[in-house]
Amino acid sequence: MSVGLNVDLGELSDEDEALYSLATEVNVACGGHAGDDASMRRALELASRQGAVVAAHPSYADRKGFGRRARFAGIGATRDAVEQQAAALHSIARSLGVSIRRMKPHGALYHDANCDSAMADAVILATMRALPALDTIVGPPTGALAEAAHARGLSFAREGFADRRYEGDALAPRSRPDALLIDAEACVAQALALAATKRFDTLCMHGDTPGAPALVRAVREALEATDQLERR
């Protein structure tokens, strides 16, 4: 069993283009926590050029907190925000001839929706309204997101994290000083360990992690060397 390598992108003004050649899947920030029309267009163009699968990466409408403040908004406001973000990305993608088939919530919304079935369904339904080609939701291996995706007839990609520390089966909170793995050897070891469990369909890395291009390259090369990287 092979895994995809997805990278959260379109978030930084000085983002390295090399990240797009390393990812098999690109999660594009679409204005909630980061991103604007120009960054979305750039990300979509680069992802398309490299043949990467594109996912919408909506969040709470919380730019000040980079979408990482838990329970930032209620279900109604979040549903509307996600639909607006996904629709904005779809509009640009359509003009470029790019199909957006996936959605992965960002930050706090990712975790909040996975613990709340009503929030999970609202986020997924909002995305379905905005993205006509949507067929897959990306999220934690178990929880409300997977259940809501299946209930709506969508596929679900179980995600692990190569550059985040785990506490048991859960991610360590970002409040921990060592929550991020910023050493290439540590990222590679974790990626290979996660892939070996066969519990994940895709592994995530973050484009805003310090030294991200070198980290993502190391993980990609290790997955390729062990024949565990999903082909584009």
Secondary structure, 3 states (H helix, E strand, C coil): CCEEEEEEECCCCCCCCHHHHHCCEEEEECCCCCCCHHHHHHHHHHHHHHCCEEEEECCCCCCCCCCCCCCCCCHHHHHHHHHHHHHHHHHHHHHHCCCCCEECCCHHHHHHHHHCHHHHHHHHHHHHHHCCCCCEEEECCCCHHHHHHHHCCCEEEEEEECCECEECCEECCCCCCCCECCCHHHHHHHHHHHHHCCCCCEEEEECCCCCHHHHHHHHHHHHHHCCCECCC
